[in-house]
């Protein structure tokens, strides 16, 4: 199951992998307009720790993890 979310000019691709009935591991990947020097994680699939999660929670935590990563790369929004 996949979902893409736009945030601050980047795309967060969320991917859920079933682990058991109604439970999922959450992964995210950030794609953006630029590749910032020193940021090796852009375009790489990253697993969200603490799973497995319910479907709804998995999408939520992966999206928030992706947004936090973008905030770290770009700095605070004005």
HELIX and SHEET records of a PDB file:
HELIX    1   1 UNK A   55  UNK A   74  1                                  20    
SHEET    1   A 4 UNK A   2  UNK A   7  0                                        
SHEET    2   A 4 UNK A  10  UNK A  20 -1                                        
SHEET    3   A 4 UNK A  23  UNK A  31 -1                                        
SHEET    4   A 4 UNK A  46  UNK A  47 -1                                        
END                                                                             
